[in-house]
């Protein structure tokens, strides 16, 4: 740690950092919503490197020596998944669909299973990811290239629809699928970043289903819980690592 930095860390500590560096002064920071900070330059860069400079306003968390480096490197995406799952408030009677089983979606699947809902259904077009999701405990994993996902979800829920649909693909078509397979008053939780605009029937939100549409961004407050889960072996981060380059 450099001069003038609060000595919360000592040489040899293992740490990870959040990607946002909030200004601490804007409307949202003052409200404690630091992940929505207005400072557009408040992002930490250079993470994919051997050495990294963490400025004094970086949000740094200690990682115990019990967590292998390859797993500790996944603290950030996993904390996003943890935050997203927590925001849905899912409970034991919920049928939860997680669309997209990349780093964020696979993390969502695992954190969702920790909350023990009725069932978690995964969706992805990549068979290898579908296999991993099955091994982790997804009740069913659906591939939209091979089957009618909405039809299958309606079958599994006796024609009612799922309670919560978490969007983690970034594909607008998945948002449409979510609106079609959710039950009335179900929750559409959107975490992805999209390149294209979606074409959706807004009547699904109002007249037809009275949906609740919730958004999520980054992972405020979720790092300590995520690190704790990794320390206790509650989350399998290794299964998400396909290649190691260093
Ligand atoms: Zn701010």
Boltz pocket constraint, residues with backbone or C-beta under 6 A from the ligand:
constraints:
  - pocket:
      binder: B
      contacts: [[A, 22], [A, 23], [A, 24], [A, 25], [A, 26], [A, 27], [A, 28], [A, 29], [A, 30], [A, 34], [A, 36], [A, 37], [A, 38], [A, 39]]
      max_distance: 6.0
